[in-house]
């Protein structure tokens, strides 16, 4: 059951030695200017042009990552070219991505308090890196563990990306927090032993994140900022 209350969340943040942040949601809305359904449709058209028959259930997907997951059924070559196409579209999308209120403050406060900060994302490493450069956050982030592999199965909730970040930063899961807005983020926390903070940025999301295993749930990234009194402790 999730621990509730702002003090519990701030106490967890104070104790954490490492802050892992999902990209789309906690850091920015990557698809603010180039909507996710439009990218998913572009991927389906791309596959159709390569002779792929798109099943009705895939036609209904608004999530580009779900279309990428489908490409695994088509063999490694199709997975690879689908990954490359998705990466190009994500890089285009980050040019108009909308920063999440409070995210920059959280990153900078975490660094000031001596914590390691990493991005752990199913979006492409290239897109994440371009966004961090565009927003001048690159120097604040210690590591980016994001999508590079053509195998969709290595995306969260698989532990691969989280394990890679923890190994690079030389921190233990028990002193690490992952802030994510999806059920897969909560599931990967359960699989790795990282403290799960659910960011419920839409109505109805909080209950889903709790059911998926969130230890804490917030509705704003500013709730993760430790108070001045807590910071001095």
C-alpha positions in Angstrom: 0.0 0.0 0.0 1.3 3.5 -0.9 2.7 5.7 1.9 0.7 8.9 1.7 1.3 12.5 2.7 3.8 15.2 1.6 6.0 14.6 4.6 6.5 11.0 3.8 7.4 11.8 0.2 9.8 14.5 1.3 11.4 12.2 3.8 11.9 9.6 1.1 13.5 12.2 -1.2 15.7 13.4 1.6 17.0 9.8 2.3 17.5 9.0 -1.4 21.1 9.0 -2.7 20.0 8.6 -6.3 17.0 10.1 -8.2 16.0 8.3 -11.4 13.5 10.2 -13.5 11.4 8.9 -16.4 11.6 11.3 -19.3 8.1 11.7 -20.8 5.9 13.0 -18.0 8.2 13.7 -15.1 10.7 15.9 -17.1 8.6 17.0 -20.0 5.6 16.3 -22.3 7.7 15.1 -25.2 4.6 14.9 -27.5 3.2 18.4 -26.7 3.8 19.7 -30.2 3.9 16.5 -32.1 1.1 14.3 -30.7 1.8 10.7 -29.8 -1.2 9.4 -31.9 0.3 11.1 -35.0 3.7 9.5 -34.4 2.0 6.1 -33.9 0.2 6.6 -37.2 3.4 7.5 -38.9 5.1 4.3 -37.7 2.1 2.2 -38.9 2.3 3.8 -42.3 6.0 3.2 -42.4 5.5 -0.5 -41.6 2.7 -0.7 -44.2 5.1 0.7 -46.8 7.4 -2.1 -46.0 4.7 -4.7 -46.7 3.6 -5.3 -43.2 -0.1 -6.1 -42.6 -1.1 -4.1 -39.5 -3.5 -6.0 -37.2 -6.7 -4.2 -36.1 -5.5 -4.0 -32.5 -2.3 -2.3 -33.5 -4.3 0.1 -35.7 -6.0 1.3 -32.5 -2.8 2.1 -30.6 -2.1 5.8 -29.9 1.2 4.9 -28.2 4.3 4.9 -30.5 6.1 2.6 -28.1 3.3 0.0 -28.5 3.8 0.1 -32.2 7.5 -0.4 -31.7 6.8 -3.4 -29.4 4.7 -4.9 -32.2 7.6 -4.6 -34.6 9.5 -7.3 -32.6 7.2 -9.9 -34.1 8.4 -8.9 -37.5 12.0 -9.9 -37.0 15.2 -8.1 -35.9 15.6 -6.2 -39.2 12.1 -4.6 -38.9 12.6 -3.9 -35.2 15.8 -2.1 -36.1 14.4 0.1 -38.8 11.3 0.8 -36.7 13.5 1.9 -33.8 15.4 4.2 -36.1 12.2 5.7 -37.5 10.8 6.2 -34.0 14.0 7.8 -32.9 13.9 10.3 -35.7 10.3 11.2 -34.9 11.1 11.6 -31.1 14.1 13.9 -31.9 11.6 16.0 -34.0 9.1 15.9 -31.1 11.6 17.2 -28.4 12.0 20.4 -30.3 8.5 21.3 -29.2 8.4 19.3 -25.9 6.9 21.2 -23.0 8.9 21.2 -19.7 7.0 19.7 -16.7 6.6 22.3 -13.9 8.9 21.7 -11.0 11.2 19.2 -12.9 14.1 21.5 -13.3 13.9 22.6 -9.7 13.8 19.0 -8.5 16.9 18.1 -10.7 18.9 21.1 -9.4 17.9 20.7 -5.8 18.8 17.0 -5.9 22.2 17.8 -7.3 22.7 20.5 -4.7 22.0 18.0 -2.0 24.7 15.7 -3.4 22.4 13.1 -5.0 23.1 11.3 -8.3 20.5 12.1 -10.9 19.7 10.0 -14.0 17.1 9.7 -16.7 15.7 6.2 -17.2 13.4 6.3 -20.3 11.9 4.1 -23.0 12.3 7.1 -25.3 15.5 7.2 -27.3 18.8 8.3 -25.8 19.2 10.7 -28.8 15.9 12.4 -28.1 16.6 12.7 -24.3 20.1 14.1 -24.9 18.8 16.6 -27.4 16.2 17.8 -25.0 18.7 18.1 -22.1 21.0 20.2 -24.4 18.1 22.4 -25.5 17.0 23.1 -22.0 20.6 23.4 -20.6 20.0 20.5 -18.2 22.7 18.3 -19.6 25.3 19.2 -17.0 22.8 18.5 -14.2 22.2 14.9 -15.3 24.8 12.2 -14.3 23.6 9.5 -16.7 21.0 8.8 -19.4 19.8 5.2 -19.5 17.4 5.3 -22.4 16.5 3.3 -25.5 19.3 2.3 -27.8 18.7 -1.4 -28.4 16.5 -2.5 -31.3 14.8 -5.1 -29.0 11.6 -3.6 -27.5 11.7 -6.2 -24.8 14.6 -4.3 -23.1 12.3 -1.3 -22.4 10.7 -0.9 -19.0 9.2 -2.8 -17.3 12.2 -5.0 -18.1 14.9 -4.1 -15.4 17.6 -3.6 -18.1 17.5 0.3 -18.2 17.3 0.6 -14.4 20.1 -1.9 -13.8 22.3 0.0 -16.3 21.8 3.3 -14.5 22.4 1.9 -11.0 25.6 0.2 -12.2 26.9 3.3 -13.9 26.2 5.4 -10.8 27.4 2.7 -8.3 24.3 3.0 -6.1 22.1 0.4 -4.5 18.4 0.1 -5.4 17.3 0.6 -1.8 18.7 4.1 -1.6 17.4 5.0 -5.1 14.0 6.5 -6.1 12.4 6.3 -9.5 9.8 8.9 -10.4 7.5 7.7 -13.3 4.1 8.3 -14.6 3.3 4.9 -15.9 2.4 1.5 -14.5 5.5 0.0 -16.2 7.7 2.4 -14.1 6.1 1.1 -10.9 6.5 -2.5 -12.1 10.2 -2.0 -12.8 10.7 -0.6 -9.3 9.1 -3.7 -7.8 11.4 -5.9 -9.9 14.6 -4.0 -9.0 14.0 -2.9 -5.4 14.0 0.9 -6.2 11.6 3.1 -4.3 8.6 3.8 -6.6 7.2 7.3 -6.8 4.2 7.6 -9.1 3.6 10.9 -10.9 -0.2 11.1 -11.4 -0.3 13.8 -14.0 -3.8 13.0 -15.2 -7.2 12.3 -13.5 -7.6 8.6 -12.5 -4.0 7.8 -12.7 -3.2 7.8 -9.0 -5.2 4.6 -8.3 -3.6 2.8 -11.3 -0.1 3.7 -10.1 -0.9 2.6 -6.5 -2.2 -0.7 -7.9 1.0 -1.2 -9.9 3.1 -0.8 -6.7 3.8 2.8 -6.1 5.3 3.5 -2.7 4.3 7.2 -3.0 2.1 9.1 -5.4 2.3 12.8 -6.2 0.2 14.9 -8.6 2.9 17.6 -9.1 6.7 17.4 -9.4 6.9 20.3 -6.9 5.7 17.9 -4.2 9.1 16.1 -4.5 11.0 19.3 -3.5 12.2 19.0 0.1 11.3 21.9 2.3 14.0 24.2 3.5 13.8 22.8 7.0 14.0 19.2 5.7 16.8 20.2 3.4 18.9 21.4 6.3 18.5 18.2 8.3 
